[in-house]
Amino acid sequence: MLIYNQKTEKVEELSLLKIGEQEKWFVTQKDLRINHKASLFSGALRPCYEVPAFLEYFENVCMKGYSIRYSSCALLDCFQIFIK
């Protein structure tokens, strides 16, 4: 789970762990950031059919060597981009 911590103004990964009978949230990754040099591209491809400029943009992204990440779930895509 990713959360934005307003107190620290950082994105953190939390994991829920069960210890005995109790469950507790732990910060498993602190201060997650998206690298300036990206390697993943996540975007809906439907506009390619209707907007020629988007198809051209998509082709340029592919030619630059980006990997396509599309699960049709924005939350999963964002999580993957932060983790990578």
Backbone bond lengths (Angstrom), bond angles and torsions (degrees), N, CA, C in turn:
res aa  C-N    CA-C-N  psi(-1)  N-CA   C-N-CA  omega(-1)  CA-C   N-CA-C  phi
1 M - - - 1.444 - - 1.523 109.13 -
2 L 1.301 116.58 131.10 1.460 122.14 174.79 1.513 109.13 -101.02
3 I 1.317 115.41 140.06 1.460 118.79 173.59 1.518 109.19 -138.51
4 Y 1.295 113.89 153.51 1.455 119.87 172.87 1.521 106.68 -97.66
5 N 1.309 116.37 117.68 1.462 122.10 -179.66 1.531 107.81 -88.25
6 Q 1.320 117.35 108.13 1.459 120.91 -177.55 1.521 111.82 -66.45
7 K 1.310 116.72 -29.60 1.460 120.35 -178.54 1.529 110.82 -66.45
8 T 1.324 116.79 -44.74 1.475 120.69 -178.52 1.523 112.47 -97.72
9 E 1.347 117.12 -10.46 1.467 123.55 -176.57 1.526 111.20 57.88
10 K 1.334 116.27 43.21 1.469 122.28 179.16 1.522 109.71 -133.03
11 V 1.333 115.26 154.50 1.460 121.45 173.58 1.525 107.05 -92.37
12 E 1.325 115.56 131.27 1.460 120.71 -178.48 1.527 109.93 -129.17
13 E 1.336 115.79 154.46 1.459 121.31 173.68 1.522 107.37 -102.79
14 L 1.330 116.19 128.61 1.460 121.81 177.05 1.519 109.44 -113.72
15 S 1.326 116.26 144.27 1.458 121.74 175.80 1.515 108.60 -126.49
16 L 1.329 115.84 137.92 1.453 121.61 178.08 1.522 107.79 -93.02
17 L 1.327 116.33 118.71 1.462 121.57 -179.31 1.517 109.77 -116.08
18 K 1.326 114.67 141.14 1.455 120.17 177.25 1.519 107.82 -101.94
19 I 1.307 115.91 120.73 1.459 122.33 178.81 1.522 106.64 -118.10
20 G 1.328 115.74 107.74 1.471 119.21 -173.38 1.513 109.36 65.83
21 E 1.290 115.90 -122.89 1.467 120.88 178.83 1.519 112.90 -96.53
22 Q 1.325 116.80 -7.10 1.465 120.68 -175.35 1.522 111.21 -101.43
23 E 1.317 114.98 147.49 1.460 122.03 174.62 1.521 108.43 -111.48
24 K 1.333 115.90 141.22 1.461 119.80 -178.92 1.523 109.23 -145.61
25 W 1.335 116.03 141.40 1.466 121.73 176.14 1.519 109.53 -85.77
26 F 1.329 116.11 134.21 1.462 122.78 176.79 1.525 109.11 -123.97
27 V 1.329 116.79 142.17 1.462 120.95 172.20 1.525 106.23 -77.70
28 T 1.339 116.89 114.17 1.461 120.79 -178.03 1.524 112.48 -99.04
29 Q 1.317 117.55 -20.34 1.469 121.26 173.25 1.522 107.61 -145.41
30 K 1.314 115.21 126.89 1.464 120.57 -179.40 1.522 110.62 -99.97
31 D 1.307 115.50 148.98 1.464 122.45 170.86 1.526 113.09 50.44
32 L 1.327 116.97 57.74 1.464 120.91 176.35 1.527 109.39 -71.98
33 R 1.309 116.35 137.30 1.468 121.17 179.44 1.520 110.27 -137.17
34 I 1.308 115.45 151.19 1.459 120.64 174.77 1.519 107.42 -85.78
35 N 1.314 115.74 126.38 1.457 122.05 -178.71 1.531 110.17 -63.60
36 H 1.318 116.36 144.88 1.469 120.00 178.34 1.523 111.34 -64.17
37 K 1.315 116.68 -31.03 1.453 120.57 178.37 1.523 108.41 -99.89
38 A 1.299 116.20 95.82 1.457 121.68 -175.42 1.522 111.48 -78.43
39 S 1.331 115.29 154.41 1.463 119.93 174.68 1.521 111.33 -127.39
40 L 1.331 116.48 -5.89 1.456 120.95 179.36 1.521 110.17 -117.06
41 F 1.309 115.09 146.54 1.463 122.13 174.26 1.511 106.84 -126.15
42 S 1.308 116.81 128.20 1.452 121.36 178.78 1.518 108.22 -128.06
43 G 1.280 115.11 118.65 1.452 118.05 179.44 1.515 110.27 -164.22
44 A 1.299 116.24 150.95 1.454 120.82 176.26 1.518 109.07 -67.72
45 L 1.310 116.63 136.75 1.468 120.50 -177.37 1.525 112.83 -96.62
46 R 1.294 118.09 -6.32 1.462 121.71 179.83 1.526 112.82 -55.82
47 P 1.344 119.68 -41.03 1.472 118.80 -179.44 1.529 113.70 -60.08
48 C 1.327 118.32 -19.00 1.470 120.47 179.04 1.524 111.75 -57.31
49 Y 1.344 116.25 -30.87 1.465 120.79 -179.19 1.513 112.62 -74.61
50 E 1.329 115.77 -28.71 1.458 120.01 -171.03 1.520 114.96 -110.78
51 V 1.345 117.02 -21.59 1.462 120.72 -175.47 1.529 109.16 -125.25
52 P 1.319 117.91 100.54 1.462 120.91 -177.79 1.539 113.32 -54.09
53 A 1.319 118.15 -35.30 1.467 120.86 -179.55 1.534 110.93 -65.24
54 F 1.332 117.33 -33.29 1.466 119.72 178.38 1.519 110.65 -70.00
55 L 1.323 117.26 -38.79 1.465 120.70 176.83 1.529 109.75 -60.80
56 E 1.315 117.26 -42.69 1.468 121.69 177.77 1.533 110.65 -62.71
57 Y 1.332 117.00 -42.90 1.469 121.33 177.20 1.534 110.08 -61.21
58 F 1.319 116.77 -45.97 1.460 121.65 179.97 1.532 110.87 -60.62
59 E 1.312 117.62 -43.52 1.469 120.99 177.67 1.530 111.12 -61.61
60 N 1.335 117.46 -40.86 1.468 120.93 177.91 1.523 111.39 -62.80
61 V 1.316 117.42 -41.42 1.464 121.71 178.10 1.526 110.07 -60.93
62 C 1.324 116.43 -44.74 1.472 120.45 179.11 1.524 111.51 -63.70
63 M 1.317 117.23 -40.78 1.470 121.13 -178.75 1.526 111.98 -67.89
64 K 1.324 117.37 -23.60 1.465 121.08 178.45 1.525 111.59 -81.62
65 G 1.330 118.27 -3.56 1.455 121.65 175.45 1.519 115.93 92.84
66 Y 1.320 117.37 13.27 1.454 119.19 177.74 1.533 110.13 -71.07
67 S 1.321 116.95 145.84 1.458 121.71 172.13 1.519 107.66 -86.88
68 I 1.305 116.19 142.25 1.457 120.67 179.86 1.517 108.70 -87.76
69 R 1.303 115.85 127.86 1.461 122.24 177.25 1.517 105.60 -123.77
70 Y 1.330 116.51 108.93 1.457 119.11 178.33 1.515 109.64 -146.02
71 S 1.293 116.25 110.07 1.461 121.42 179.40 1.526 111.17 -108.13
72 S 1.297 116.39 -2.92 1.472 125.10 -173.35 1.523 111.78 68.84
73 C 1.308 116.19 17.29 1.462 121.59 176.65 1.523 107.79 -131.73
74 A 1.303 117.03 106.92 1.466 121.47 -174.70 1.523 112.34 -57.00
75 L 1.319 117.62 -38.37 1.463 120.26 -178.92 1.528 110.69 -62.48
76 L 1.323 117.57 -46.65 1.473 120.37 179.13 1.522 111.36 -63.51
77 D 1.322 116.53 -40.78 1.462 119.91 178.84 1.519 111.00 -62.75
78 C 1.328 117.72 -45.03 1.476 120.97 178.90 1.517 111.03 -62.48
79 F 1.328 116.91 -43.07 1.464 120.63 179.26 1.530 110.16 -60.12
80 Q 1.325 117.13 -45.49 1.473 121.56 -179.51 1.537 110.57 -62.39
81 I 1.309 117.38 -41.21 1.457 120.81 -179.86 1.525 110.37 -64.84
82 F 1.337 117.36 -41.75 1.479 119.82 177.86 1.527 110.00 -63.83
83 I 1.322 117.36 -44.58 1.468 121.04 -175.63 1.530 110.97 -67.52
84 K 1.314 118.09 -40.65 1.475 120.74 -178.94 1.510 109.91 -70.06
